[in-house]
């Protein structure tokens, strides 16, 4: 693992230690964390963006750590039941197929990818995050927590005679030639 800017990192550690001593606590949580684990970059989120970022950091020899709160990498990929054709690295039969390829690529990270590590606190001034009883100070934080699909309570999937859909690809011909309204992104 490469170290970048050793003197700057040491100054940052001293600054954080001084702040902690003055406050009597860690910047992340207001209480003493069990342990500290320093990295160049901490990536929060194990979806496609977070994994891609962690892999790039690893490739350029940064000491990177990826924290994912769930039990698998991939974010929302398992929710995609249809073919995925718009990924630059190929075509896949489904979201889980993309997820499998991404997990295979991420094996190079080894223990730098930690599943089940939901971040409980973030301090952007330190910068540091806290997860699973450990404080992770870093030279840089990348927050890649993605988004979650949300349905409007007044318009559940299939409402109004089937005219409401939250996954248009599941019914490819249904909306052809019809007026549609897209709500949200």
N, C-alpha and C positions, 0 to 999 in steps of 0.2 A: 504494500500500500504506500502510495506516495504522500509525502507531506508537502503542503504548499504554505509558504509564508510563515515559517516557524516562529520568527520574532513577533509577528503580528498576532499569531495565535497565543503566544505566551503573554503578550500585553493584554489581550482579551481575557485570558484566564485570570490574570491578576486583577483586572478591572471588575470582573464578575465576582471574584473572591472578596474584593474590597466592598462591593455593594452588598454581598451576602452578609459579611461581617457586620456592616453598619446596620443592616435591617434585622440581623439575627435569623434570616430565613433565605430560602432559595427564591430567585425571581419568578419561577414558574408557579409555585403553588402556595407560597406563604408558610410552608412547613419544610422541614428538612427531608429531602429525598433519601431513599435508601442508598443509592449509589449515583455516581456521575460517570458518564461515558462520552468522551469528546470525539467529534468527527469533523471533517471538513464540511460536509454537506449532509443534512438530514432531509429526506424526502418523506412527506406525510401523504399517504395514499398509494394503494397498490393497483390502481387501474392502468389503462394503457399509457396515459400521460406520465404518471408516477414511475412506472416500470421503465419507460423509455428514457426518462431523465436519469434514473439511477444507473441504467446501463451506460449511458453516455458519460456520466461522471466516473464510473468504474473504468471505462475505456481510456479516459484521459488521466488516469492514475490518481484520482481524488479518493480520499477515504470517505466513502459514502455509506449511509445507512438508510434503508427503506423501511418505514413503519406502516403496517396495514392492520386495521382493527379487525377485519374479518379473518376467516379461516382459509382463504384462498386469494391468490392474485387474480386480477381481471375486472374488478369493478362490476359494471352492469352487463358485461359480455354474456354471462350465462342466461340472461333474460332474452337474448336475441334468438328466436326460433328459426329464422329464415336464412338464406344464403347471404353472406357478407362479401360484396363485390368491390367495395370502395376502399380497400386497405392496400397501401402501396406495395406491400410485400407478397401479395397473392390473393387468391380467391378461396373462401372457406365455406363449407356447407352450412355452418351455423355459428352463433356467438361462442358456444362452448368449444368449437374447433379453433377459433381464434384464441380463446383463453388458453387452450392446451399448448398452442405454439408459443404464446407469450410466456407461459410458465416454463417451457423448455428453454427458451432464451434466457430467462432469469436465473436458471440454475447456476450460472457462472457467479452470481452474487453470493452464493452460499449462505452463511449466517449473517450476511449484511442485509438480507431480506427477512424481516421478522413479522410473522403472522400473529394475530391475536394481540397486537400491541396498539390498542385504541389510544389515541393521544388525549390526555385529560387536561392538559394546560399548555399554553403557548406564550412565550415571552419574546416578542419581536425585537425588543431593545437589547436583549442579552447577546445574540439570539439563542433560544433554547426551547425545547419541548419536554414534556414529561409524559411517560407512558409506562404502564406496568411497574410502577414504583421506582422507575429510573429516570433521572434527569439527563437529557441529551443536549449539552451545549454544542454549538456548531459555528463554523464561520459563516454559513449560509443555510437558510431554510427554504425549502420548496414546498408549498402547500398545493397538492394536487388531489384534492378530495372529491372532485367530480360533482355530479349532481344525481338526484334520484327522481325517478318518474313520479309525477303526482297527478292524480285524477281529481277533477272538479266534482265535489259531492253532488251538485245539482245535475251532473251529466255523466253518470257512470258508463263504462264501456258497454256498448250494445244498446244504449237507451235510444228512445225516439225511433223505434222500429229498426234498430241496428245501424242507424246513421251516425252514431258516435263511436269513434275508434281511436284508441291510443297507440295502436301499432298498425299503421296503414299497410305495411308490407304483408300482413297476414291475410289480406283480401285484395289481391292486386287489381282485379277488374271492377270491383264494387263502386269506386268513385270515378271511373272513366266517364268523361262527358258530363259530369255533374258539377254544380257550383259547390265549393267547399269553403270552410272557414278554418284557419289554423289559429289556435289559441296558444300562446306561449312560444317557446323555442323549439 
